[in-house]
Amino acid sequence: MLLCDKNLTRYLKFAKGVSDNSRGSPEIDRMVLRQLLLDSLPQDTIRWGHKLLSVSDGNVLHFPQGIEQGFDLVVGADGAWSRIRRFLTPVRPSFCGVEGYAFTIPDAAQTAPKVSELVNRGSLYAYSDGKALMGQQLGDGSIQVSVYTTESQDDDAVFSADDECRRHQIARQFRDWAPELLELLAPTSEYEMTRRIYTLPVGFQWPAHPAITLVGDAAHLMPPFAGEGVNLGFEDAMNLSDAIRGFIDGGYSTLNETLRMYEKDAFQRARRGQELSVGVMQDMFFTPGAPRASIERWMIRHVRYRIHPWAFPPQDPIESNSFSGDKKAVFTVSDEEKASPSTTEPVYDGDQYLGQAPTEEELYTLRKVAGPVSGSGYWLCTVEFAERASYYGCTWVFQNFIQYPLPPGGNGAGASAPGSEKPAGALGQGLQVSSALTLLFKFLAYCIPIFGGWLADTKLGRYKTICIGVVICGVSHVIMVVGAIPSILQAGHGMAPFIVSLMILALGAGIFKPNISPTVMEQVTFKHPYIKTLKSGERVIVHPETTIQRLTLTFYALINVGAFFGLATSYAAKRVGYWLAFLLPGIIYFLMPIILALVYKKTIKTPPQGNILGDTLRVIKLAIQQNGFRKFGSEAYFDSVKPSELARKGIASYKGKPISWNDGFVDDVRRTLVACQIFLFYPLYYLNNGGIGSITNSQAGSMTTKGAPNDLVSNFNPLTIIIASPILNYGLYPLLRKHRIEFGPIKRITLGFILAALSCVVGALLQWRVYETSPCGYYATECDIGSGVSPLSVWAQIPMYVLQALSELFAVVSGYELSFSRSPKSMRALVVALFLFMSAVSSAISQAVVPALADPHLIWPFVGTAVPGVILAGVFYWMYRDLDKETFLREDSDSQQEILSEKDKS
């Protein structure tokens, strides 16, 4: 072994003839050792093809294809990014500030003789200035080379995956190193892998668990520069097997006691190894003047901890009895680990190869980016834009249309007299009727989607259902325009056609709305993350969840581009009349059938899946019968109704019929129920986000507008969304991902809840100022004294609408993501409908308090929703904070799809 600096000044060298065994630390290639260990095990001891996905209560391990298995004892030997450790503790490995890459020089004696002579059939360690070059001779004649640096201070990989770029980087960073050392970087080398060094905290201990423990890197991940991690891992395995044998032989009374004795010793050993390893890394990379300045401290540390046996005389080999007994240990290892510890599966989109799946480390460390979306996905977003432009273009003027009478001095079509501060109006039914009708419409528009979702999922399919909704809404627009003709309004006959068109619009929108968003998101065709190398050389993870997040934001932004059309209809009603205000949205609306026809062939369509809702209700009912209501919705709660568990209990049928679901479907039901539980927080959010009834619009009518429509300022809500969406999509979220800051759906929803509550605080303060400054004081809504309005400008409402808009980008957009990603493919429209239904619940609550919306008490509706809104945001985050750690997007199991197909045939 040779230790030197960048100038090849030698500080420590073991001669070629010294036997490894004389230092008490024999060397062996790890892959050779791995194969020796595998060959020593009886056949079928290791079960390949079982890559661990997660662990749940009851020591249940979850594997791909819905395979689950419970164990009396689980030993986490699954490495640095252990999923077993993740179940026991939230502690994660942290980056040490050292990164690099490794490669091999094959047949070094022939291909790189100078390097072979320098390494001298041993090991070479050269380090200076925070960089290191290392070489180790392997048994097959190749030399393993590792290059490390601390020069990069950002989070991107310091070394490019592109060969040419990497050579330039190396030439720059190691330009002042001895030429003999630079021979290690000869172009005959073969690139293997980049590497970033992570460590668990020194002294890390996981919480005691009666039947789960850890060994190896899962237990004590540390920097590799002292060579202690693998040795401690072997000692862990030996000590744990001795402890288990002692338990079997009666030495310990319980398995829990057995594990505690093993862990007590393991924690002490690991701490010493971690302190040594971190200290060696500090000496190598973070000590000025190294290696000379660090040699003395390094040697002292070796002696103090008495870990490296080469500092002492040879020791007798340690003998231990092999494991014996009636029981056989069974380990589960994936096929990719069998082939190579660093190999991952390829990811395909149909027959198209996309790239390799990321490793656990790469999932934690590499930046996530959005992937490709088919063009039909964005065209369908424009369909939603046209539908929402027509929807909001009409509904934006509904409140004034109903509440206020035809303005005196106006043109008889609902427009105000020139220069008048009075708002546009037509029917003159007052605030309470206006609030009642708009809330009824909103309730129906967000309640009917349950029928629309069921119809699509079970009978017609989503695309066909969308087209039916489009036709129905088209009819409503025609009736609405006819009912707003000036002669009809002046004759007092506008109410009947308006109500008919209102009900038909609610029906059409309710059928259309739950099906468009899942159809858009299903245009993201790849379902698994994969590695991609950018032109800059940076390796990133193309992630489906990130792609869906970006597409959902685009979808929601276009909704609000459509909603911004309310600006045009507000001015049309104020200056021309309601016939034009209703005609303009109708013109936009009739773009929809054209777009749908153009993208029909290119759109990915999900056919109806039959009555999967029935199976869902049966699973829930059977789970309640088995467990009652205690811990309803938890993972263990639904385990009892999985067919594998029911079979164990001798149950093969339900109400005389064979069990028609599989284990994976039960997991889907649980995930869907968790999403629906989250949706229950949204009614209060919607009360905060839009106020109760027409209260904000009525507030604007009591403020100075200087000729602008009183409902104009509400357009700052969609305007803010239009501006902020690309900022989040291409600015904030990529920045957070670059710095590895997890800002998952639960955090985003919580922030949205808080922002909505703050908007109500602003509304309460504004209403107080209106009362204080109005000529009629606390009876400002229908004031006829003087100008009839407060001198407070209507533009003071802008902060309230900006806060509401920002809250939607976090809470509502994340709600759409949850409703899609946590629901089975065959129930997505229905689950989206349930999410939309929360708005209907909010409308029903508003309807119940409409009689209280009267002066002088209009401050309290704002306060009464803001305070519980803040409290509920805290409760929500506390209850669901752990969900951010889960993988949200999940494919349906093949077996469940096969079951559905068979049911459809029968």
KABELKA-V598910 format. One record per helix or strand. SS is the DSSP state (hx for helix, st for strand). FROM is the first residue (numbers start at 1). TO is the last residue. Records with the same first field share a line. If there is no record, write none. Layout:
SS: FROM-TO + FROM-TO
//
This chain:
st: 2-4 + 10-13 + 46-47 + 52-56 + 60-63 + 68-70 + 74-76 + 94-105 + 123-128 + 131-137 + 143-149 + 190-199 + 212-214 + 331-332 + 346-349 + 352-356 + 368-369 + 405-405 + 426-427 + 530-533 + 539-542 + 653-654 + 657-658 + 703-704 + 790-793
hx: 20-23 + 30-40 + 64-66 + 83-88 + 108-111 + 113-119 + 163-173 + 179-185 + 217-220 + 224-226 + 229-248 + 255-285 + 292-305 + 309-311 + 335-339 + 360-365 + 375-403 + 430-447 + 449-460 + 462-483 + 486-490 + 494-521 + 544-563 + 566-575 + 578-589 + 592-598 + 612-627 + 635-639 + 643-648 + 663-679 + 682-690 + 695-701 + 713-738 + 745-773 + 794-821 + 825-852 + 860-885 + 894-905
//
